[in-house]
Amino acid sequence: MQNATPPSFDVIVVGAGAAGLIAAITAARKDKKVLLLEKLSKIAAKLKATGGGRCNLTNTLSNDEFMARFGRDGRFMTPALTSFDHKALMQFFSQIGVESHAPDGYRVFPVSHSSVSIITALEEEMTRLGITLICNARVKSVQYEADRITGASTAEHTYSAPNVIIASGGLGYPQLGAQGDGFTIASDVGHKITQLHPAMMPLRTKETWVDNCRADTIAKVEIRVDLPKAKNIRAKGDLIFTSHGIRGPVVLDVSREITPLIEKYGEVPLLMNLTKGLNEGQLLEHIKNEIHKNPEQSILTHIKTLLPEPLAREICTLALADPDIGFNKLPGLQRDKLLKLLAWTPITVIGHDGFKMAMITRGGVSLKEIRPETMESKILNGLFFCGEVMNLDGPCGGYNLQWSFASGYTAGHLGEIQP
Ligand SMILES: Cc1cc2nc3c(=O)[nH]c(=O)nc-3n(C[C@H](O)[C@H](O)[C@H](O)COP(=O)(O)OP(=O)(O)OC[C@H]3O[C@@H](n4cnc5c(N)ncnc54)[C@H](O)[C@@H]3O)c2cc1C
């Protein structure tokens, strides 16, 4: 039997992650009585883990460039980013005592380079504003009458409020709280949930030679999908070989596009430029220069000027080229093959570790049923969404936190449209 809890609130926020915390603070700053319910024993478990504990809060791109990186649905963010872009986010944190900066001119971190400083400041602001926080409180459902929200329930209590903000995250890294409850709650009241895919994670490959290159980090790799209908899927960044596949920033970026393709095709062929963008002609020039400097040296020695030795050996093996002979001794066809493989090394993705290693979730509550100006449901008045629970995901580099904060800020206005 449920205990009805007498004190009523203006708004119940479900989930104390990036989106929920800023939504709660925004509402409380507008003198609303806020109840924040968090499933775990502590707030902001995922926020703490972000950016390897350094918290890549946002980035310095213009709103147009930022939205373009989210793909087709990116424009949905226009109103939220117009009122809360990266500058507003940095200012928000500055006002509560956390200065931030962009050491590389692009990715923004707290100057402390510690996510804990962000969380402490948010906690202090919540205390200052008198927000009621209850941890170990897992919301199971929302209550409504006709087309109006009336509250939310855990297994033990029903709390009443005319507004509920669902900020419960996606499905990735379930140990950090998000287990898809928001999708169930939203779908129970009639919201459509798009197909859900794990995204931003290491990938497993068919090729076993990767194991021999384990822990080799290759800078500025370009990856492209080698499927006729997906040729425009590309990403650039550092790549690390693992015992079963590939990881690193470029893999995180491209994986969000690849997981749906794995489900469709079973395996996904990729091409990797591991040689800092050099094409076949430029590679030939580079090797000729090396030969000029060291005419007696082997192919391996020349390729080692571009790649770590284990990887250089594997590419020679793929080209059926003896790494220990001179480049000029290599038959023409093999030489062409070697240059081709150096320019674009093929690799085949056959799987991943699912949501347990997925930094974000691709898919979520359908944007068609949410008002972008307010984040309010078009189905139930007083129901709002923010953060990863919605069907929007961005690449690596502060995109997902900026979106969580901007949507949380918008939802926290409880239907009031920002000028
Ligand atoms: C390891 C890692 C590193 C990352 N690094 C970055 C980075 O540097 N920059 C970046 O932009 N993005 C990063 N991301 C992605 C980013 O963290 C998420 O996109 C963002 O945290 C989503 O915020 P959210 O508030 O929507 O969800 P979450 O942060 O997942 O918060 C949801 C909260 O709701 C709670 N909850 C869930 N269900 C219920 C329920 N039924 N009742 C009550 N509470 C509930 C959860 O416990 C959780 O506290 C990273 C992700 C991971 C996993």
The ligand as a Gaussian input file, in Angstrom:
#p B3LYP/6-31G(d) Opt

LIG

0 1
 C       31.906000       7.690000     -18.644000
 C       31.153000       8.823000     -19.323000
 C       31.825000       9.994000     -19.654000
 C       31.148000      11.031000     -20.299000
 N       31.832000      12.180000     -20.570000
 C       31.162000      13.225000     -21.136000
 C       31.816000      14.490000     -21.299000
 O       32.950000      14.686000     -20.871000
 N       31.097000      15.480000     -21.909000
 C       29.812000      15.304000     -22.333000
 O       29.230000      16.238000     -22.890000
 N       29.159000      14.140000     -22.143000
 C       29.797000      13.113000     -21.527000
 N       29.111000      11.940000     -21.287000
 C       27.664000      11.875000     -21.604000
 C       26.874000      12.644000     -20.497000
 O       27.372000      12.257000     -19.240000
 C       25.382000      12.364000     -20.555000
 O       24.906000      12.646000     -21.838000
 C       24.650000      13.231000     -19.521000
 O       25.160000      12.987000     -18.230000
 C       23.167000      12.957000     -19.521000
 O       22.606000      13.699000     -18.462000
 P       21.155000      13.346000     -17.918000
 O       20.942000      14.225000     -16.735000
 O       20.181000      13.365000     -19.014000
 O       21.259000      11.826000     -17.456000
 P       22.137000      11.180000     -16.282000
 O       23.364000      11.944000     -16.039000
 O       22.244000       9.742000     -16.613000
 O       21.236000      11.375000     -14.990000
 C       20.028000      10.680000     -14.823000
 C       19.783000      10.546000     -13.333000
 O       18.479000      10.019000     -13.121000
 C       18.520000       9.022000     -12.127000
 N       17.380000       8.139000     -12.358000
 C       17.207000       7.244000     -13.369000
 N       16.013000       6.652000     -13.263000
 C       15.415000       7.187000     -12.169000
 C       14.154000       6.956000     -11.537000
 N       13.280000       6.058000     -12.006000
 N       13.865000       7.669000     -10.427000
 C       14.745000       8.567000      -9.898000
 N       15.952000       8.802000     -10.459000
 C       16.277000       8.138000     -11.585000
 C       19.866000       8.358000     -12.339000
 O       20.302000       7.653000     -11.204000
 C       20.746000       9.558000     -12.675000
 O       21.288000      10.140000     -11.514000
 C       29.770000      10.886000     -20.639000
 C       29.106000       9.711000     -20.309000
 C       29.774000       8.689000     -19.640000
 C       29.024000       7.440000     -19.263000

